[in-house]
């Protein structure tokens, strides 16, 4: 099971992982992203700008993660930016 702690200060949001199990990490990360998006939409009345969002993929070559993510309705294009 993966535990995530999301902290916010000013305009920076951090997601810290404590990884106990690699199963379903991509689904959990998408749920966390959706939760952050909902929080900014409802609490701050702001939306993420997908053109300024990036994906950082860190993986082992033997077990690459082939997940695709969405933010504000825009899909991860496989490049460094959404949109």
C-alpha positions as CSV (number, residue, x, y, z in Angstrom):
1,X,0.0,0.0,0.0
2,X,1.3,3.5,-0.8
3,X,0.7,6.3,1.6
4,X,0.8,9.9,0.3
5,X,1.0,13.0,2.3
6,X,-0.1,16.2,0.4
7,X,1.1,19.5,1.8
8,X,0.5,23.0,0.5
9,X,2.3,26.2,1.2
10,X,1.7,29.3,-0.9
11,X,1.7,28.1,-4.5
12,X,3.7,24.9,-4.0
13,X,2.0,21.5,-3.5
14,X,4.1,18.5,-2.5
15,X,3.2,14.9,-2.7
16,X,5.4,12.7,-0.5
17,X,5.3,8.9,-0.9
18,X,6.0,6.2,1.5
19,X,5.9,3.1,-0.8
20,X,5.1,-0.2,0.7
21,X,3.7,-1.8,-2.4
22,X,3.9,-1.0,-6.1
23,X,0.5,-2.3,-7.1
24,X,-2.0,0.3,-8.3
25,X,0.4,3.3,-7.8
26,X,-0.7,4.9,-11.1
27,X,-4.4,4.7,-10.0
28,X,-3.6,6.2,-6.6
29,X,-1.6,9.0,-8.2
30,X,-4.5,9.8,-10.5
31,X,-6.9,9.9,-7.6
32,X,-4.5,12.2,-5.7
33,X,-4.3,14.5,-8.7
34,X,-8.1,14.5,-9.0
35,X,-8.4,15.3,-5.3
36,X,-5.9,18.2,-5.6
37,X,-7.9,19.5,-8.6
38,X,-11.2,19.3,-6.8
39,X,-9.6,21.1,-3.8
40,X,-8.3,24.0,-5.9
41,X,-11.6,24.3,-7.8
42,X,-13.8,24.4,-4.7
43,X,-11.5,26.0,-2.0
44,X,-9.6,28.5,-4.1
45,X,-11.9,28.9,-7.1
46,X,-8.8,28.3,-9.4
47,X,-8.0,25.6,-11.9
48,X,-4.7,24.0,-12.9
49,X,-3.2,25.2,-16.1
50,X,-2.5,22.0,-18.0
51,X,0.0,23.8,-20.3
52,X,2.1,24.5,-17.2
53,X,1.8,21.0,-15.8
54,X,4.5,18.4,-16.3
55,X,5.0,14.7,-15.7
56,X,8.1,13.4,-14.1
57,X,8.6,9.7,-14.6
58,X,10.9,7.9,-12.4
59,X,11.1,4.2,-13.0
60,X,13.3,1.1,-13.0
61,X,14.2,-0.1,-16.5
62,X,13.1,-3.6,-15.6
63,X,9.6,-2.5,-14.6
64,X,8.6,0.7,-16.5
65,X,5.3,2.3,-15.6
66,X,3.1,2.8,-18.7
67,X,0.4,4.9,-17.1
68,X,-1.3,7.9,-18.6
69,X,-2.7,10.7,-16.4
70,X,-5.2,13.5,-16.9
71,X,-5.5,16.9,-15.3
72,X,-8.3,19.4,-15.9
73,X,-9.6,17.1,-18.7
74,X,-6.3,17.1,-20.6
75,X,-4.4,13.9,-21.1
76,X,-0.8,13.3,-20.6
77,X,0.7,13.2,-24.1
78,X,3.7,11.1,-23.2
79,X,5.9,14.2,-23.5
80,X,6.9,16.5,-20.7
81,X,3.8,18.6,-20.8
82,X,0.0,18.0,-20.9
83,X,-2.2,19.2,-23.6
